[in-house]
Amino acid sequence: MKMTLHRLQLPLQHEFTIARGSIRFQNSLVVELEDDGISGFGEVTENSFYGHTIESMTAALLGADDLLDVYAANSPEEAWPLAKSRLQNMFALSAIDMAAHDLAARKANLPLYKNWGLEWKDTPDSSYTIGIDTIETMVAKLNERPGWSVYKIKLGAKDDMAIVRALREQTNATFRVDANCGWSVKQTIAYSHELAELGVEFIEQPLPNAASAEDRRDVFQHSALPLVADENCQVEEDVAQCEGFFHGVNVKLCKCGGLTPGLRMLRLARRLEMRTMVGCMIESSIGISAAAHLAPLLDYADLDGAVLLKEDPAEGVVVDQGKITLADDFGGGASLKATATPP
């Protein structure tokens, strides 16, 4: 088995702002695993909040190239525990695990979801994300992408309610809001009632992930809207700990270590009767395509990462006005375009 690392820089259509900061481009690392002339792809993007750079992830992967023999001889699920121990880097682990699943499914001549024993039915639409900006710019961004059934609005600004009211004047679509840890208990409870009247479906991660159990329970009991954990649900052990504090969980593959734990997290959340969601970073169609195959396990999807790019260096699953269309290929169905160039 051979591993090739592709370093990419993904330019955004617009500057993207959340409560923690702004970016104009996203650095991405694509892992390609090749065996018997067949390639599988995985992707992860660097993230300053979680302390992962392209350099640190590259170093982790290149420092554990003996794992290639493990992946060649075992299923991705069997290889995952050793890979986690050797890499000591959840973001790098996510990329190689994704590539291993893609390769295994391609070798089996199956799309990922079928290789996991899932059926492609009752899949949710993806939301389209509108980053924090001036109200006028956020309205313009929404109107640039008409026809989506769901819009996810990033909040955590001074005029959050004015933002949602202005956007509501533009569309009857469902709204979801994501405060990215930017609200207090008092704000969350108060905002939840007005947001419910404005057609918002749920609130994602309103409180800081270090908020006390008392504060999280207070919001859970008094919010007028369901709460979905993001920063509070990073790895497998977090799912059970979210029960009683959140109504649902948003699984991010880069945080949990890939598709192997992601599948387990979603299945556990469903057993606990919690709502399930898979989100994304701003990433190419490599990462989006793999995550999209989890859709049969989801109540909500947020898979617009590649849509936010000025130019996508990959091709695969297409997300158009929220509708997820799988690629006509095995595995995740994604591959790098011949024109893809490193930064």
Sequence and secondary structure as in RCSB ss.txt:
>XXXX:A:sequence
MKMTLHRLQLPLQHEFTIARGSIRFQNSLVVELEDDGISGFGEVTENSFYGHTIESMTAALLGADDLLDVYAANS
PEEAWPLAKSRLQNMFALSAIDMAAHDLAARKANLPLYKNWGLEWKDTPDSSYTIGIDTIETMVAKLNERPGWSV
YKIKLGAKDDMAIVRALREQTNATFRVDANCGWSVKQTIAYSHELAELGVEFIEQPLPNAASAEDRRDVFQHSAL
PLVADENCQVEEDVAQCEGFFHGVNVKLCKCGGLTPGLRMLRLARRLEMRTMVGCMIESSIGISAAAHLAPLLDY
ADLDGAVLLKEDPAEGVVVDQGKITLADDFGGGASLKATATPP
>XXXX:A:secstr
 EEEEEEEEEEEEEEEEETTEEEEEEEEEEEEEEETTEEEEEEEE BTTTTB HHHHHHHHHTTTTHHHHHHHS 
HHHHHHHHHHHH  HHHHHHHHHHHHHHHHHHTT BHHHHTT    S   B EEE S  HHHHHHHHHHSTT SE
EEEE  STTHHHHHHHHHTT  SEEEEE TT   HHHHHHHHHHHHHTTEEEEE  S TT  HHHHHHHHHH SS
 EEESTT  SHHHHHHHBTTBSEEEE HHHHTSHHHHHHHHHHHHHTT EEEE   S  HHHHHHHHTTGGG SE
E   TTTTBSS SEE  EEETTEEE  SSSBT  EE TT    
